[in-house]
């Protein structure tokens, strides 16, 4: 392999949210940080070299997003995901969550319901509430030892003032990569009931060998006309600090409404270094991503085996994508408060509290496996040891 992901990267003391906010968020700083969804790997060397070159030019003034950046974004969607999205469908957001907020302002009215499929990424709740809209929950259901969408339940929730769904695809935190057939069933419902889908596909590039990501907007022209898709290089290439994301909006009217909101808020520009990082990542770093995904798949397999063998009362569904996985600790008799106390004060590991993803997450925790195997192994050993010690009391 050209890239070595086993090399430990020390991030403490680098103004890193994941490692430098431990004491503030968890009450102690002597923890292994497997919570915030970025990775403990350097960004691709091609990106770092391009950033150094841009800085060495000396001028860091107001930038313009070049046509080559738009081509790189559209080309990435075409070659990696089979979606031949037009270049005129590409626009920007400072982050995917910001893009979701812009979309709610553009396409819904105060008091409207916005549907989410829980448990789900916590900012979905906050973004809806802060926009003055109503959170309408359509919980995922379990079939054949995995989470699936409850389309019958979804259809019952659709009303004239509640016809927008924020789709998480792949789904954070349950690590499902929705199959094409599942998305086709959702698309049929969306067309029949005149739904708008705002699709958060930020994790689209981290998909393992036994799954395949499909962009829901790519299913048909009809779906493209009723879908606003958000993607970003941030999770994929570990450049979240660049604050650079993409909105893909093929429908001209939807695009105009989105751009109107962005312009009104004066938030439509990208940073000069973000432009450089994104274009380089999408045009030169496919090989790095292939090796990263293979390494993360190894971490996935290691984690699955470890949980099965060393945490027999816990349950982790088979993750199909993302590097954040969902572990059910309820078999040990824990609610979320007791679970987090054990993880922090006995295992010395920082995971995300499952309750933050919705009431369906009580007794669960989200683990980030985007780190070197040695750190992952140490964290899992600590958790297993704490569970065993608690069971033996």
Long-range contacts (C-beta under 8 A, 24 or more apart in sequence): 1-291, 1-294, 2-287, 2-288, 2-291, 3-44, 3-45, 3-288, 3-291, 3-292, 5-41, 5-291, 5-292, 5-295, 5-372, 6-372, 6-373, 6-374, 7-372, 8-40, 8-372, 8-374, 8-375, 9-40, 9-41, 9-42, 9-372, 11-40, 22-350, 25-350, 26-344, 26-350, 27-344, 28-344, 28-345, 28-348, 30-348, 31-344, 31-348, 31-349, 31-350, 32-348, 32-349, 32-350, 32-375, 32-378, 32-379, 32-382, 33-350, 34-349, 34-350, 34-351, 34-367, 34-368, 34-369, 34-371, 34-375, 34-376, 34-379, 35-350, 35-351, 35-352, 35-366, 35-368, 36-368, 37-172, 37-235, 37-323, 37-324, 37-368, 37-370, 38-234, 38-235, 38-238, 38-240, 38-370, 39-238, 39-323, 39-368, 39-370, 39-371, 40-370, 40-371, 40-372, 40-375, 41-238, 41-292, 41-370, 41-371, 41-372, 42-238, 43-237, 43-238, 43-239, 43-277, 44-237, 44-280, 44-281, 44-284, 44-285, 44-288, 44-289, 45-288, 46-280, 46-281, 46-284, 46-285, 46-288, 47-237, 47-239, 47-277, 47-280, 47-281, 47-285, 50-276, 50-277, 50-280, 50-284, 51-273, 51-276, 51-277, 54-272, 54-273, 54-276, 55-273, 60-272, 60-273, 61-272, 62-269, 62-272, 63-269, 63-270, 63-271, 63-272, 63-275, 65-92, 65-270, 65-275, 66-275, 66-279, 68-279, 68-283, 69-275, 69-278, 69-279, 72-278, 72-279, 72-282, 72-283, 73-246, 73-278, 73-282, 75-282, 75-283, 76-282, 77-215, 77-231, 77-248, 79-286, 80-204, 80-205, 80-286, 81-204, 81-213, 81-214, 81-215, 81-218, 82-214, 82-215, 82-218, 83-215, 83-217, 83-218, 84-218, 85-217, 85-218, 85-224, 85-248, 85-250, 86-250, 88-255, 89-248, 89-249, 89-250, 89-255, 90-246, 90-247, 90-248, 91-246, 91-247, 91-249, 91-255, 91-258, 91-259, 91-262, 91-268, 92-244, 92-245, 92-246, 92-247, 92-262, 92-268, 92-269, 92-270, 93-230, 93-245, 93-246, 93-247, 93-262, 93-267, 94-243, 94-244, 94-245, 94-267, 94-270, 95-232, 95-234, 95-243, 95-245, 96-200, 96-202, 96-230, 96-231, 96-232, 96-234, 96-245, 97-123, 97-127, 98-245, 98-267, 99-230, 99-245, 99-247, 100-124, 100-127, 100-166, 100-198, 100-200, 100-230, 101-127, 101-130, 101-131, 102-247, 102-258, 102-261, 102-262, 102-265, 102-267, 103-198, 103-228, 103-247, 103-258, 104-128, 104-131, 104-133, 104-164, 104-198, 105-131, 105-261, 106-254, 106-257, 106-258, 106-260, 106-261, 107-164, 107-196, 107-198, 107-228, 107-254, 107-257, 108-133, 108-164, 109-161, 111-161, 112-161, 112-162, 112-164, 113-157, 113-159, 113-161, 113-162, 113-164, 114-162, 114-164, 114-165, 114-166, 115-154, 115-157, 115-158, 115-162, 115-164, 115-165, 115-166, 116-165, 116-166, 116-168, 117-149, 117-150, 117-154, 117-165, 117-167, 117-168, 117-171, 118-357, 118-358, 118-359, 118-360, 119-173, 119-174, 119-326, 119-354, 119-357, 119-358, 119-360, 119-361, 119-364, 120-168, 120-171, 120-172, 120-173, 120-357, 120-358, 121-168, 121-172, 121-173, 121-200, 121-357, 122-356, 122-357, 124-166, 124-168, 124-200, 125-358, 128-166, 134-162, 136-162, 137-358, 138-165, 139-358, 139-360, 140-171, 140-174, 140-360, 145-317, 146-176, 146-317, 146-318, 147-171, 147-174, 147-176, 147-317, 148-176, 148-182, 149-178, 149-182, 149-185, 149-186, 151-185, 151-186, 151-189, 154-186, 154-189, 155-189, 155-193, 158-193, 158-195, 163-193, 163-194, 163-195, 163-196, 164-195, 164-196, 164-197, 164-198, 165-190, 165-195, 165-196, 165-197, 165-198, 166-198, 166-199, 166-200, 167-197, 167-198, 167-199, 167-200, 167-216, 168-200, 169-199, 169-200, 169-201, 169-204, 169-213, 169-216, 170-201, 170-203, 170-204, 170-206, 170-207, 170-213, 170-320, 170-321, 170-322, 171-322, 172-203, 172-322, 172-324, 173-324, 173-325, 173-326, 173-352, 173-354, 173-357, 173-361, 173-364, 173-366, 174-317, 174-326, 175-317, 175-319, 175-320, 175-321, 175-322, 175-324, 175-325, 175-326, 176-320, 176-321, 177-207, 177-208, 177-211, 177-212, 177-213, 177-320, 177-321, 178-214, 179-211, 179-214, 180-212, 180-214, 180-219, 183-214, 183-216, 183-219, 184-219, 186-216, 187-216, 187-219, 187-220, 187-222, 187-223, 190-223, 190-226, 191-222, 191-223, 191-226, 194-226, 195-226, 196-226, 196-227, 196-228, 197-223, 197-226, 197-227, 197-228, 198-227, 198-228, 198-230, 199-227, 199-228, 199-229, 199-230, 200-230, 201-229, 201-230, 201-231, 202-230, 202-231, 202-232, 202-234, 202-235, 202-245, 203-235, 203-321, 203-322, 204-231, 205-235, 205-236, 205-289, 205-293, 206-235, 206-236, 206-293, 206-296, 206-321, 206-322, 206-323, 207-293, 207-320, 207-321, 208-293, 208-296, 208-297, 208-300, 208-319, 208-320, 208-321, 209-297, 210-320, 211-320, 211-321, 213-321, 217-248, 217-250, 224-250, 224-251, 225-250, 225-251, 225-254, 226-251, 228-254, 228-258, 233-277, 233-278, 233-281, 233-282, 235-322, 235-323, 236-281, 236-289, 237-277, 237-281, 237-285, 237-288, 237-289, 238-370, 239-277, 239-278, 239-281, 242-271, 242-273, 242-274, 242-277, 242-278, 243-271, 243-274, 244-270, 244-271, 244-274, 244-275, 244-277, 244-278, 246-278, 296-323, 296-369, 296-370, 298-373, 299-323, 299-369, 299-370, 299-371, 299-373, 299-376, 300-325, 300-369, 302-373, 302-376, 302-377, 303-367, 303-369, 303-376, 303-380, 306-377, 306-380, 306-384, 307-380, 310-380, 310-381, 310-384, 311-383, 311-384, 311-387, 313-387, 314-387, 323-368, 323-369, 323-370, 324-352, 324-366, 324-367, 324-368, 324-369, 324-370, 325-366, 325-367, 325-369, 326-354, 326-364, 326-366, 327-351, 327-364, 327-365, 327-366, 327-367, 328-363, 328-364, 329-363, 329-364, 329-365, 330-362, 330-363, 330-364, 332-387, 332-390, 332-391, 334-363, 335-362, 335-363, 336-361, 336-362, 336-363, 336-364, 339-363, 339-365, 340-365, 342-386, 342-387, 342-390, 343-383, 343-386, 346-386, 346-389, 346-390, 347-379, 347-382, 347-383, 347-385, 347-386, 348-382, 349-379, 349-382, 349-383
